[in-house]
Amino acid sequence: MDTKHLTTLEFPKVLARLATYASFSAGEKLARTLLPETDLREMRWRLRTTSEARALLEASPETTLGGARDVRPQVEAAQRGATLPPPELLDVRDTLVAARNLHRTLTRLESQFPRLAQLAGQIQSCPGVITEINRCLDDGGPSGWGGNVRDNASPELARIRRETRIAYDRIQDKLQRIIGSARNAPFLQEQIITQREGRYVIPLKSDFKGRIKGVVHDLSASGATTFIEPLSVVELNNTWRELQLAEQQEVDRILAQLSDLVAEHATEIERTVESLAELDLVFAKAKYADAINGAAPELVSNRQADRPTIRLISARHPLLDPREAVPIDVALEDDTRVLVITGPNTGGKTVSLKTVGLLTLMAQAGLHLPVEPGSALSPFEAVYADIGDEQSIEQSLSTFSSHLTNIVSFLDRADSRSLVLLDELGAGTDPAEGAALAYALLEHFRLNGTTTFVATHYPELKSYAQLTPGVRNASVEFDSETLRPTYKLTIGLPGRSNAFAIARRLGLPDEIVEEARQRISPDDIRTEDMLTDIHRLRIQEAQARDKAHATRAEAESLARDLRERLSAIEQERQDILEQAREEAAQELETVRAEVRSLRLRLQAAAAPLESVAEVEEAAKALETQLAEPEELELFPAPDLNLRSIRPGDSVWVRPLNTQGRVIEVDGEEAELQVGPARTRLSLKALELLATPVSEPEEPAIRVSAATSPGVRLDLRGCTVEEALQRLDRHLDAAMRSGLPWVRIIHGKGTGALRQAVRGFLSDHPLIGSYEAGGDKEGGEGVTVVKLVQG
């Protein structure tokens, strides 16, 4: 790919935005230097890796490269014999720790994310380096060369620092006795101990300089204070200073030893940083795809009949504000090689060209596109663009000459594996000659089999597109009422001439407009009238289609609201029954207490117990009835299955409370695509929706069909051991059935069961996060658990 044409299509600007989603400098550099791929196998691998990263980040948003740094310069310095300071050694450790954590995560999820696991498989975390740096350095401590070196980094350092503290204490004790002496008080400027030139001194009034014998180290600015080191602490200061120098030498030795260890593992560390950078780039692609609401296009080989595929549905230019960008549909038929786009100025012709070219480059770089699912592209070995004002004053070239020079530079290189985008072909010269030259160039590209998009104002090219096999017209629309372009691209129709309509809207007298109209040939007038009628019919068709979509969407919304209301009613019914059971259990316990009290009183009175036995029998009968819970019959869902469910249908998946797409029907079961996952469920658990769900580019996750244990688990009344066993089984079943969360009811009570449950959850491998229930969910008596997805 020629970087000049990549720049013309603003591909570097897309990479600059992609780089903002990288976590560290190495990944950012890879993002800024990313180039489109031309091999179809590699393109598919890149796109599927991006899809896996999106699925992973959606299921586990906490997955990051936190702490990673590009430590390759430090590693190279260590290889040259340099001693790395503690902060740089800690950067090496943090990078290796981040790599180790990511490697563990992706290796564990290899079955769901095989491509990410393959990238992570190149990581070498160097546990020996991590262990040794952790042993010798800590994260805190005072700043400075050796401030982060631990005392126990070596026995010698521990001994030196121990003796240093002793020497320091001796100095402080001696100086405190001197300044605390009543005899010395009149001679001191202040009763403080300070430092000068790395030695501890006391401030003496200059008038009494000789009263305390010592070494003068400094004078105050006013000369009133003399800082002296008393002779009695000179030797102590000497010892303390010698120990400091010895400590520095030992710290230097330890840091040099750690630097040598880093140099020994230089190859592994550099390879790990490179792997982290590749993973960082993949995660940046996933985050950027979410930011532009992108989708993975289908990649189609163009080797069969040598016909490239371009099918972009609701495509948006990624650099435009999504609130302002007007989506366009671009779909070339199999026999179409040249598309001629006509229409008014500022109508969106240039943006349409750039959108097609830029999205092609993005797809070949492994980026998801701002398009709707169902879009498809074929790989091109080269993309050439002649767009914008190429006038060059320095080269004394006119706009026409500059454009033509650019086209000549790739004229012989453009073949059937190339995409050519031409804006205002032949402009800047005599219209007749420019149209003829544009015709000849397009015919050259058509005969070479080059896929070509051209924006032009020449009416002659409309006829050429209409009459030439493999060439089609397209137009950008213009609203004659508002005198504004709609920016919508219509393939199959040439652009209309809006001159007369615009003239009337701007107030030009009708007689002048009619006079001009009379000078147009009748054939041209009939053609324009026919185009106007076709455009009006297309608008009516689009309005009818939009109305049908709106009606269908409203029906689906009503169906969803009904399901939610029925679900809420059923939940309320269960809560009422649960409350009734609890109240009955309390009343039964009251009856039991009264029976026990009556038995004791009758026994004490030596009365017969027949009456007591009758009461007990009645209580037991009541307890037996209460112990048999009522079978809860769910409200039947509204029958939306107007016909049998077939592959390709969009359905509502009741157990998962979400929407899915039917891939295959096998007897009474169906295989479904639900988001990035696949599962098998009974047809009875599915409801037919009106509109289909678009098929994703490739499912990244499979989950096995399993009976749902329900999102509610009541542990009240269980011992801690029983509760934890039931909880573990329920979580395992919930994960296998694909439930996103579980509500655990343990009650408040003394808090022992709650603490045991939450302690169990904190280390459970299936748990993503958990929190106390809301005010309406039971508060601290309930724990809501979010399961790890994938």
C-alpha distance (Angstrom), angle and dihedral (degrees) to the residues before:
residue distance angle dihedral
M1 . . .
D2 3.82 . .
T3 3.81 109.4 .
K4 3.82 90.3 -144.8
H5 3.79 91.7 63.7
L6 3.83 91.4 42.4
T7 3.80 87.8 56.4
T8 3.81 92.0 47.1
L9 3.81 88.9 56.2
E10 3.87 90.7 46.4
F11 3.80 93.9 -118.4
P12 3.86 91.9 145.9
K13 3.82 88.9 58.1
V14 3.79 89.7 56.4
L15 3.81 89.6 49.8
A16 3.81 90.0 50.2
R17 3.80 89.5 56.1
L18 3.79 90.6 45.0
A19 3.82 90.0 53.1
T20 3.82 91.4 58.9
Y21 3.82 88.6 68.1
A22 3.83 93.6 55.8
S23 3.81 117.9 108.1
F24 3.80 100.1 -144.2
S25 3.78 140.6 14.4
A26 3.82 97.7 -94.9
G27 3.81 91.8 55.7
E28 3.80 90.6 44.2
K29 3.81 90.3 53.8
L30 3.80 91.5 51.0
A31 3.81 89.6 50.2
R32 3.80 93.2 52.0
T33 3.81 92.7 48.3
L34 3.83 96.6 43.3
L35 3.81 113.4 133.6
P36 3.81 131.0 -166.1
E37 3.79 115.5 -96.9
T38 3.81 122.2 -132.5
D39 3.81 99.9 -164.6
L40 3.81 111.4 92.8
R41 3.82 93.8 -146.9
E42 3.81 92.2 52.9
M43 3.82 91.6 45.4
R44 3.80 91.0 54.1
W45 3.80 91.4 47.3
R46 3.80 90.7 52.5
L47 3.79 94.5 48.0
R48 3.80 93.7 46.3
T49 3.80 90.6 48.4
T50 3.81 88.9 53.5
S51 3.82 89.1 49.6
E52 3.81 90.5 51.4
A53 3.80 90.9 50.3
R54 3.82 91.3 51.2
A55 3.81 90.8 50.5
L56 3.81 91.8 47.8
L57 3.81 94.6 48.6
E58 3.79 90.5 46.8
A59 3.80 91.9 52.0
S60 3.84 96.0 38.0
P61 3.83 110.9 21.1
E62 3.79 89.7 173.8
T63 3.82 91.3 69.9
T64 3.82 104.9 113.5
L65 3.79 144.8 145.3
G66 3.80 90.0 -121.1
G67 3.80 112.5 171.5
A68 3.81 96.5 17.0
R69 3.82 117.4 137.6
D70 3.77 133.6 177.1
V71 3.80 95.4 -107.5
R72 3.79 96.3 166.0
P73 3.85 92.8 108.3
Q74 3.81 90.0 53.2
V75 3.79 91.1 47.8
E76 3.81 90.6 51.1
A77 3.83 89.7 49.7
A78 3.80 90.1 51.8
Q79 3.80 89.3 50.9
R80 3.82 88.6 55.5
G81 3.81 89.9 55.1
A82 3.80 99.2 -98.6
T83 3.80 119.5 147.1
L84 3.80 111.1 -124.9
P85 3.83 117.8 -139.3
P86 3.82 118.9 -124.8
P87 3.85 95.8 -98.2
E88 3.82 91.3 56.5
L89 3.80 92.2 45.3
L90 3.81 88.7 50.8
D91 3.82 88.9 51.1
V92 3.82 88.4 55.2
R93 3.80 90.3 49.8
D94 3.83 94.2 46.5
T95 3.80 90.8 49.6
L96 3.80 91.8 51.3
V97 3.83 91.1 46.7
A98 3.81 91.3 51.0
A99 3.80 89.2 48.8
R100 3.80 91.9 49.0
N101 3.81 92.8 50.1
L102 3.79 93.2 47.7
H103 3.80 91.2 46.6
R104 3.82 90.6 53.3
T105 3.81 92.7 48.3
L106 3.79 96.7 48.1
T107 3.80 94.4 40.9
R108 3.79 90.1 53.9
L109 3.83 89.9 51.8
E110 3.81 96.1 42.8
S111 3.80 93.8 124.0
Q112 3.82 91.2 57.4
F113 3.82 98.4 36.1
P114 3.82 107.3 27.9
R115 3.83 96.2 160.7
L116 3.80 93.8 50.0
A117 3.80 89.0 46.9
Q118 3.80 89.0 51.5
L119 3.81 90.5 55.2
A120 3.80 90.7 45.8
G121 3.79 89.9 50.3
Q122 3.82 89.2 73.6
I123 3.82 91.4 61.5
Q124 3.80 117.0 108.7
S125 3.79 107.9 -170.7
C126 3.85 95.9 -169.6
P127 3.83 97.2 -141.3
G128 3.80 91.7 -168.2
V129 3.80 91.2 60.6
I130 3.82 91.6 48.1
T131 3.80 92.4 48.9
E132 3.79 95.1 48.0
I133 3.81 95.0 46.7
N134 3.83 90.1 48.1
R135 3.80 90.0 49.8
C136 3.79 94.1 51.1
L137 3.82 103.8 33.2
D138 3.78 136.5 44.7
D139 3.78 129.5 -159.8
G140 3.80 97.2 -120.4
G141 3.76 134.1 37.9
P142 3.80 130.0 105.9
S143 3.77 119.3 -42.8
G144 3.76 119.4 -103.2
W145 3.77 142.0 82.0
G146 3.77 97.2 -55.2
G147 3.79 101.7 14.9
N148 3.80 94.7 113.7
V149 3.80 97.8 47.0
R150 3.80 111.5 112.2
D151 3.79 121.8 -125.9
N152 3.80 90.7 -122.8
A153 3.81 93.5 52.2
S154 3.81 85.1 106.7
P155 3.83 135.4 -3.8
E156 3.81 89.7 -118.9
L157 3.80 93.2 54.5
A158 3.79 90.9 48.0
R159 3.84 90.2 52.5
I160 3.82 93.7 46.5
R161 3.80 93.9 48.9
R162 3.77 91.4 46.9
E163 3.81 90.7 52.9
T164 3.82 90.4 43.4
R165 3.80 90.7 57.2
I166 3.79 90.5 48.8
A167 3.81 91.5 50.3
Y168 3.79 91.0 48.0
D169 3.80 91.7 51.0
R170 3.82 90.7 50.4
I171 3.81 91.5 52.0
Q172 3.79 91.7 48.8
D173 3.80 93.1 47.0
K174 3.81 92.6 49.5
L175 3.82 94.6 47.2
Q176 3.81 91.7 44.9
R177 3.81 90.0 56.0
I178 3.81 90.1 49.8
I179 3.82 96.7 49.8
G180 3.82 91.6 38.4
S181 3.81 93.0 55.8
A182 3.80 113.1 108.7
R183 3.80 88.6 -144.7
N184 3.83 91.8 60.1
A185 3.80 97.4 41.0
P186 3.85 96.3 92.0
F187 3.81 91.1 54.3
L188 3.84 97.2 52.1
Q189 3.79 124.2 91.3
E190 3.85 89.0 -156.6
Q191 3.78 134.3 -7.0
I192 3.79 94.8 -115.9
I193 3.80 138.3 114.3
T194 3.81 117.2 -133.9
Q195 3.80 140.3 163.5
R196 3.77 133.7 -108.4
E197 3.83 123.2 177.5
G198 3.81 90.1 -9.9
R199 3.81 94.3 -55.3
Y200 3.80 129.2 106.4
V201 3.83 114.7 -112.3
I202 3.81 140.6 164.9
P203 3.85 128.1 -129.0
L204 3.83 112.0 -111.6
K205 3.79 126.5 -173.2
S206 3.78 106.2 -107.0
D207 3.83 90.2 -131.6
F208 3.83 88.7 63.3
K209 3.79 96.8 41.2
G210 3.77 95.3 134.8
R211 3.78 98.2 43.2
I212 3.83 93.2 86.8
K213 3.79 112.7 40.7
G214 3.79 113.9 -130.9
V215 3.80 150.0 108.3
V216 3.81 116.9 -67.2
H217 3.83 111.9 -132.4
D218 3.80 104.6 167.6
L219 3.81 148.0 -5.9
S220 3.79 127.6 -138.2
A221 3.80 119.1 -112.1
S222 3.81 91.1 -103.5
G223 3.79 92.6 46.1
A224 3.79 91.1 -126.3
T225 3.81 94.6 111.4
T226 3.79 129.0 55.9
F227 3.81 118.9 -164.8
I228 3.79 109.2 -145.4
E229 3.77 135.0 178.3
P230 3.83 106.5 -140.1
L231 3.78 113.1 -126.0
S232 3.80 90.1 -122.9
V233 3.83 91.5 65.0
V234 3.81 98.6 39.5
E235 3.78 92.8 93.7
L236 3.81 91.5 43.2
N237 3.82 90.2 52.3
N238 3.79 89.5 47.9
T239 3.80 91.0 53.2
W240 3.81 92.1 46.4
R241 3.80 91.5 49.4
E242 3.80 93.0 48.3
L243 3.80 89.8 51.7
Q244 3.81 90.0 50.6
L245 3.81 90.8 53.9
A246 3.80 90.6 47.3
E247 3.79 89.8 50.1
Q248 3.80 91.0 51.5
Q249 3.79 91.2 50.9
E250 3.80 91.9 50.2
V251 3.80 91.7 47.3
D252 3.81 89.7 50.5
R253 3.77 89.7 51.2
I254 3.82 92.6 50.7
L255 3.80 92.8 47.9
A256 3.80 90.8 48.0
Q257 3.80 89.2 50.8
L258 3.82 91.0 51.3
S259 3.81 90.4 47.0
D260 3.80 90.0 52.4
L261 3.81 88.7 51.5
V262 3.80 89.8 53.2
A263 3.81 90.3 48.8
E264 3.83 90.5 51.5
H265 3.83 89.4 56.9
A266 3.81 95.1 38.9
T267 3.80 95.1 120.7
E268 3.82 93.7 50.2
I269 3.83 93.0 45.5
E270 3.81 93.7 48.7
R271 3.80 91.2 47.7
T272 3.80 89.4 49.7
V273 3.81 91.9 51.3
E274 3.81 89.7 50.1
S275 3.82 90.6 51.0
L276 3.79 90.9 48.1
A277 3.80 89.5 50.1
E278 3.82 90.7 53.0
L279 3.80 91.3 49.1
D280 3.80 90.0 45.7
L281 3.80 89.2 53.8
V282 3.81 91.2 50.3
F283 3.81 91.6 50.0
A284 3.82 89.6 46.8
K285 3.82 88.9 53.7
A286 3.81 89.5 50.9
K287 3.82 93.1 49.8
Y288 3.80 91.8 46.0
A289 3.81 89.8 49.7
D290 3.80 89.6 54.4
A291 3.81 90.7 47.4
I292 3.83 92.8 55.5
N293 3.82 93.1 36.2
G294 3.78 87.7 -119.5
A295 3.79 132.5 179.7
A296 3.78 132.0 -154.3
P297 3.81 110.9 -107.2
E298 3.77 121.8 -138.0
L299 3.80 111.4 -107.6
V300 3.79 114.3 -138.6
S301 3.78 125.1 -166.9
N302 3.80 112.2 -122.6
R303 3.79 95.0 -159.6
Q304 3.79 93.6 93.1
A305 3.81 104.9 88.5
D306 3.80 85.7 -19.1
R307 3.82 91.9 -96.5
P308 3.81 115.1 143.2
T309 3.78 118.0 -145.8
I310 3.80 123.5 -131.3
R311 3.81 114.4 174.6
L312 3.80 115.1 153.4
I313 3.81 117.1 172.6
S314 3.82 118.3 -160.2
A315 3.80 89.7 -15.3
R316 3.81 117.1 -172.4
H317 3.78 128.6 -166.6
P318 3.84 103.3 -109.3
L319 3.82 94.3 -141.9
L320 3.81 95.3 54.1
D321 3.79 123.4 88.0
P322 3.83 104.1 -91.2
R323 3.81 89.3 -138.9
E324 3.81 90.3 59.0
A325 3.82 103.4 31.7
V326 3.81 113.2 102.8
P327 3.82 111.4 -141.9
I328 3.80 116.3 -125.7
D329 3.78 132.0 -161.7
V330 3.80 116.6 -137.1
A331 3.79 116.7 -178.7
L332 3.80 121.8 158.9
E333 3.77 118.5 -158.8
D334 3.80 117.6 -125.3
D335 3.80 94.1 -100.6
T336 3.82 96.0 43.5
R337 3.80 116.7 105.5
V338 3.81 102.5 155.3
L339 3.82 126.1 45.8
V340 3.83 117.1 -167.4
I341 3.82 111.8 -158.4
T342 3.80 117.6 -163.2
G343 3.78 132.9 174.0
P344 3.81 143.8 107.4
N345 3.78 126.6 -43.3
T346 3.85 114.7 -85.0
G347 3.79 86.9 17.9
G348 3.79 95.7 122.9
K349 3.81 103.4 -94.6
T350 3.80 94.0 126.9
V351 3.83 92.4 43.9
S352 3.81 89.2 51.2
L353 3.82 91.1 53.1
K354 3.80 92.4 47.4
T355 3.80 92.1 46.2
V356 3.82 92.5 54.9
G357 3.81 93.2 45.4
L358 3.79 96.5 42.9
L359 3.81 95.1 46.7
T360 3.80 89.8 49.5
L361 3.82 90.3 54.3
M362 3.82 92.0 45.4
A363 3.81 92.7 51.8
Q364 3.80 91.2 50.0
A365 3.81 88.8 50.8
G366 3.82 90.9 55.3
L367 3.81 96.8 -104.1
H368 3.76 124.3 139.5
L369 3.80 113.4 -120.3
P370 3.81 133.5 -128.4
V371 3.82 91.0 -112.7
E372 3.77 137.5 106.8
P373 3.82 120.3 -95.3
G374 3.79 112.8 -86.8
S375 3.79 94.2 53.6
A376 3.81 116.1 133.0
L377 3.80 137.9 -171.7
S378 3.78 138.8 -178.9
P379 3.81 121.4 -138.6
F380 3.80 119.0 -102.8
E381 3.79 122.6 -156.1
A382 3.81 90.4 -147.2
V383 3.80 137.6 16.1
Y384 3.82 117.5 -159.4
A385 3.80 123.3 -171.0
D386 3.78 133.0 -173.5
I387 3.78 102.0 -176.8
G388 3.78 132.9 143.8
D389 3.78 134.7 12.3
E390 3.79 106.6 -35.6
Q391 3.82 95.6 175.5
S392 3.81 110.9 144.5
I393 3.81 118.0 -160.8
E394 3.81 92.2 -177.7
Q395 3.81 91.4 57.6
S396 3.83 92.3 40.7
L397 3.80 89.8 -123.7
S398 3.80 124.3 148.7
T399 3.78 120.9 -136.7
F400 3.81 90.1 -98.7
S401 3.83 93.3 48.1
S402 3.79 92.6 46.4
H403 3.81 93.2 50.3
L404 3.78 91.7 46.4
T405 3.82 92.2 48.4
N406 3.79 89.5 52.9
I407 3.83 92.5 49.3
V408 3.82 92.2 47.8
S409 3.83 89.2 54.5
F410 3.82 91.4 67.0
L411 3.81 102.0 21.7
D412 3.81 94.9 103.7
R413 3.81 94.4 38.4
A414 3.81 97.5 54.2
D415 3.80 110.2 97.2
S416 3.79 139.7 150.5
R417 3.83 90.8 -62.0
S418 3.81 93.0 54.6
L419 3.79 134.3 90.7
V420 3.82 115.9 -147.6
L421 3.83 123.4 -166.8
L422 3.81 117.6 -169.4
D423 3.80 125.1 -176.2
E424 3.83 119.5 -159.4
L425 3.79 92.8 -11.6
G426 3.81 111.3 -154.0
A427 3.81 94.5 10.0
G428 3.80 122.2 142.6
T429 3.79 98.3 49.6
D430 3.81 140.1 66.2
P431 3.85 106.7 -39.7
A432 3.80 94.7 -131.8
E433 3.79 93.6 48.3
G434 3.80 92.3 40.8
A435 3.82 91.8 52.4
A436 3.81 91.1 48.6
L437 3.78 92.0 49.2
A438 3.81 91.7 46.9
Y439 3.83 89.3 51.0
A440 3.81 91.7 51.5
L441 3.82 93.6 47.8
L442 3.80 93.3 49.1
E443 3.79 90.7 48.4
H444 3.81 89.2 51.6
F445 3.81 91.7 52.9
R446 3.83 91.7 44.2
L447 3.79 93.2 52.9
N448 3.81 90.1 48.0
G449 3.81 89.7 53.2
T450 3.82 92.5 -118.7
T451 3.80 116.0 158.9
T452 3.81 102.2 -124.6
F453 3.79 134.6 -176.6
V454 3.81 116.2 -169.4
A455 3.81 131.3 -178.5
T456 3.79 114.3 -156.1
H457 3.80 146.6 154.7
Y458 3.81 95.4 -148.5
P459 3.83 111.1 117.0
E460 3.82 88.6 -158.4
L461 3.81 89.5 69.0
K462 3.81 90.2 56.6
S463 3.80 89.8 62.1
Y464 3.80 90.7 43.6
A465 3.81 90.4 53.7
Q466 3.79 92.1 46.5
L467 3.81 96.0 49.9
T468 3.83 103.3 34.1
P469 3.83 121.6 85.1
G470 3.81 112.3 -121.3
V471 3.82 92.9 23.2
R472 3.83 124.4 99.7
N473 3.76 136.5 -176.0
A474 3.79 124.9 -124.0
S475 3.77 132.1 176.0
V476 3.77 142.8 -164.3
E477 3.79 110.7 -132.7
F478 3.79 128.7 -121.1
D479 3.81 126.5 -158.1
S480 3.79 106.5 -134.8
E481 3.82 90.8 -167.4
T482 3.80 96.9 57.6
L483 3.84 94.8 25.3
R484 3.80 88.0 -130.1
P485 3.78 132.3 120.1
T486 3.82 117.8 -112.6
Y487 3.85 92.9 -151.0
K488 3.82 89.4 -138.2
L489 3.79 118.2 138.1
T490 3.82 118.3 -138.9
I491 3.80 117.6 -168.8
G492 3.80 118.4 -153.1
L493 3.79 99.3 34.1
P494 3.80 129.2 78.0
G495 3.77 119.7 -129.2
R496 3.78 116.7 -87.4
S497 3.78 125.7 -124.6
N498 3.79 106.7 -112.0
A499 3.80 97.3 179.4
F500 3.82 96.9 109.3
A501 3.81 94.0 43.6
I502 3.80 91.8 48.5
A503 3.82 90.9 47.0
R504 3.81 91.7 54.1
R505 3.84 92.4 46.1
L506 3.80 89.9 51.8
G507 3.79 92.2 53.0
L508 3.80 104.7 -100.5
P509 3.83 107.5 157.5
D510 3.79 115.0 -98.2
E511 3.80 93.4 -125.5
I512 3.80 90.6 59.1
V513 3.79 91.9 47.5
E514 3.83 90.5 48.7
E515 3.79 91.0 48.5
A516 3.80 89.5 53.8
R517 3.80 91.5 45.5
Q518 3.83 90.7 53.9
R519 3.79 89.1 59.4
I520 3.79 92.2 59.8
S521 3.79 115.9 90.8
P522 3.84 114.7 -103.4
D523 3.82 90.9 -120.7
D524 3.80 91.4 56.8
I525 3.82 91.2 47.2
R526 3.82 91.8 50.4
T527 3.79 89.6 48.1
E528 3.80 92.1 51.9
D529 3.80 91.8 46.5
M530 3.79 90.2 50.1
L531 3.79 91.5 49.6
T532 3.81 89.5 49.5
D533 3.82 90.9 52.6
I534 3.81 91.6 47.7
H535 3.79 91.5 50.1
R536 3.80 91.0 49.0
L537 3.81 91.0 51.0
R538 3.81 90.5 48.6
I539 3.79 90.8 51.8
Q540 3.81 90.9 50.3
E541 3.80 90.3 48.6
A542 3.82 91.4 49.2
Q543 3.81 91.1 48.9
A544 3.80 91.4 50.4
R545 3.81 90.4 47.8
D546 3.81 91.8 49.1
K547 3.79 90.5 49.1
A548 3.82 90.7 51.4
H549 3.81 90.7 49.1
A550 3.81 90.5 49.0
T551 3.81 91.4 50.1
R552 3.79 91.1 48.5
A553 3.81 91.6 48.0
E554 3.81 90.7 49.3
A555 3.82 90.4 51.3
E556 3.80 91.2 50.6
S557 3.81 90.4 47.5
L558 3.80 90.7 52.3
A559 3.81 90.4 48.3
R560 3.82 90.8 50.9
D561 3.80 91.4 48.2
L562 3.81 89.8 50.5
R563 3.80 91.6 50.4
E564 3.80 91.4 48.9
R565 3.80 92.2 48.4
L566 3.81 91.4 49.0
S567 3.80 89.9 48.0
A568 3.81 90.8 50.7
I569 3.81 91.2 48.3
E570 3.81 91.0 49.8
Q571 3.82 91.0 49.1
E572 3.80 90.6 49.2
R573 3.81 89.3 49.4
Q574 3.79 91.2 52.3
D575 3.82 91.0 48.0
I576 3.82 91.3 51.1
L577 3.80 91.4 49.8
E578 3.79 90.8 47.2
Q579 3.79 90.8 50.7
A580 3.80 90.6 48.1
R581 3.81 90.4 51.8
E582 3.79 91.5 50.8
E583 3.80 92.2 49.0
A584 3.84 91.0 48.0
A585 3.80 90.3 48.7
Q586 3.80 90.1 52.3
E587 3.80 91.4 49.3
L588 3.81 90.4 48.1
E589 3.79 90.7 51.8
T590 3.81 88.6 51.7
V591 3.84 89.8 52.8
R592 3.80 90.4 48.8
A593 3.80 91.2 51.7
E594 3.81 91.5 50.4
V595 3.84 91.1 48.8
R596 3.81 90.8 51.0
S597 3.79 90.6 48.9
L598 3.80 92.1 48.5
R599 3.84 91.6 48.5
L600 3.80 91.2 53.3
R601 3.79 91.9 48.6
L602 3.84 93.5 48.5
Q603 3.81 91.8 46.3
A604 3.76 90.0 50.8
A605 3.82 89.2 52.4
A606 3.85 91.7 46.5
A607 3.83 89.9 -124.0
P608 3.86 123.9 152.9
L609 3.80 115.6 -86.6
E610 3.83 99.6 -143.0
S611 3.78 92.1 103.5
V612 3.77 91.5 48.8
A613 3.81 90.7 51.0
E614 3.77 90.3 53.3
V615 3.78 91.7 52.8
E616 3.79 91.2 47.6
E617 3.80 91.4 50.7
A618 3.79 90.3 52.0
A619 3.83 90.9 49.4
K620 3.80 91.6 49.4
A621 3.80 90.9 50.4
L622 3.79 90.2 51.3
E623 3.81 90.7 48.3
T624 3.82 91.4 50.3
Q625 3.78 91.3 53.0
L626 3.78 91.6 48.0
A627 3.82 93.7 47.7
E628 3.78 90.6 60.9
P629 3.82 102.5 76.8
E630 3.74 119.1 -147.8
E631 3.77 114.0 -101.6
L632 3.80 105.6 -114.6
E633 3.75 111.4 -132.9
L634 3.77 110.8 -155.2
F635 3.76 117.9 -133.1
P636 3.78 108.8 -104.2
A637 3.78 113.5 -107.7
P638 3.80 116.7 -119.3
D639 3.79 111.4 -86.6
L640 3.80 103.0 -111.3
N641 3.83 94.4 156.3
L642 3.77 98.8 107.2
R643 3.81 89.0 167.7
S644 3.80 137.7 7.9
I645 3.79 117.3 -68.7
R646 3.81 114.0 -102.7
P647 3.86 135.6 -177.4
G648 3.79 110.8 -75.6
D649 3.82 94.4 30.2
S650 3.78 121.8 133.5
V651 3.82 110.1 -126.9
W652 3.80 140.1 178.8
V653 3.83 111.0 -120.7
R654 3.80 105.3 -146.2
P655 3.87 99.2 -167.9
L656 3.83 90.6 53.3
N657 3.82 96.2 34.0
T658 3.81 92.1 -134.3
Q659 3.81 143.4 97.2
G660 3.80 125.5 -91.7
R661 3.80 144.6 166.1
V662 3.81 126.8 -116.4
I663 3.81 113.0 -122.0
E664 3.82 100.2 173.3
V665 3.83 137.3 -1.3
D666 3.81 116.6 -145.3
G667 3.81 113.1 179.3
E668 3.81 108.8 -65.3
E669 3.81 93.3 -10.3
A670 3.78 134.6 71.2
E671 3.81 133.8 -158.9
L672 3.82 109.9 -131.1
Q673 3.80 138.4 -163.6
V674 3.83 106.9 -141.9
G675 3.79 110.3 179.7
P676 3.81 106.3 -56.2
A677 3.83 92.2 -19.9
R678 3.82 137.5 82.0
T679 3.80 126.5 -146.1
R680 3.82 141.7 161.6
L681 3.81 121.6 -125.5
S682 3.79 139.5 164.0
L683 3.80 116.2 -89.1
K684 3.81 87.3 -124.2
A685 3.82 88.9 67.9
L686 3.81 92.5 56.4
E687 3.80 133.0 81.5
L688 3.78 122.3 -160.5
L689 3.80 115.1 -120.0
A690 3.76 126.5 -157.6
T691 3.79 99.4 -119.8
P692 3.83 127.1 45.6
V693 3.75 124.6 -119.0
S694 3.81 112.3 -119.3
E695 3.75 114.6 -112.0
P696 3.82 113.7 -112.0
E697 3.77 120.2 -127.2
E698 3.81 93.8 -104.9
P699 3.79 130.7 -18.1
A700 3.77 110.7 -114.1
I701 3.79 100.1 -169.5
R702 3.81 134.8 44.4
V703 3.75 123.4 -164.7
S704 3.78 123.3 -170.3
A705 3.77 122.1 -119.1
A706 3.79 110.7 -103.5
T707 3.79 137.5 159.5
S708 3.80 110.2 -93.7
P709 3.84 112.2 -119.9
G710 3.81 89.9 -156.5
V711 3.79 130.4 -107.1
R712 3.85 93.6 -95.2
L713 3.82 126.5 77.2
D714 3.82 119.4 177.2
L715 3.83 113.2 -159.4
R716 3.80 98.4 168.8
G717 3.79 112.8 132.0
C718 3.82 93.7 23.0
T719 3.77 125.7 118.4
V720 3.79 115.6 -117.4
E721 3.81 92.2 -103.6
E722 3.82 93.2 48.8
A723 3.81 91.6 45.3
L724 3.79 94.5 52.0
Q725 3.82 92.1 48.2
R726 3.81 91.8 50.7
L727 3.82 90.7 44.6
D728 3.82 93.4 52.2
R729 3.83 92.1 49.8
H730 3.80 92.3 46.5
L731 3.82 93.5 50.1
D732 3.80 91.5 49.4
A733 3.81 91.6 50.8
A734 3.80 91.7 45.0
M735 3.81 91.8 52.6
R736 3.83 92.8 48.3
S737 3.80 91.5 50.0
G738 3.80 92.5 49.0
L739 3.82 99.2 -114.7
P740 3.83 111.8 164.6
W741 3.82 96.5 -150.5
V742 3.81 144.2 4.2
R743 3.83 130.2 -148.5
I744 3.83 112.1 -142.1
I745 3.82 117.3 -161.2
H746 3.81 111.7 -158.2
G747 3.80 101.5 148.4
K748 3.77 127.9 -130.9
G749 3.80 105.1 -99.3
T750 3.80 113.2 127.5
G751 3.81 91.3 -22.5
A752 3.83 94.2 -119.0
L753 3.82 94.7 115.4
R754 3.81 91.5 44.4
Q755 3.82 91.4 52.0
A756 3.80 92.2 47.6
V757 3.81 92.3 48.9
R758 3.80 94.8 48.1
G759 3.79 92.2 43.9
F760 3.81 88.3 53.3
L761 3.83 91.2 48.5
S762 3.81 94.5 49.8
D763 3.84 92.2 68.2
H764 3.82 99.2 31.7
P765 3.86 112.7 120.2
L766 3.83 93.4 -144.4
I767 3.80 95.1 56.0
G768 3.81 120.4 96.4
S769 3.81 96.0 177.3
Y770 3.80 141.4 -32.8
E771 3.79 137.3 -158.2
A772 3.78 141.6 174.5
G773 3.80 117.2 -82.9
G774 3.77 121.1 -97.1
D775 3.79 124.5 -101.5
K776 3.80 90.5 -89.9
E777 3.82 93.6 43.0
G778 3.80 99.2 58.6
G779 3.81 102.5 -82.6
E780 3.81 113.8 -135.0
G781 3.81 89.8 -1.1
V782 3.81 89.4 71.2
T783 3.82 133.5 52.8
V784 3.81 118.8 -159.2
V785 3.82 111.6 -152.2
K786 3.83 124.9 -160.3
L787 3.80 111.2 -153.7
V788 3.79 124.2 -140.0
Q789 3.82 106.6 -101.0
G790 3.83 113.8 -139.2
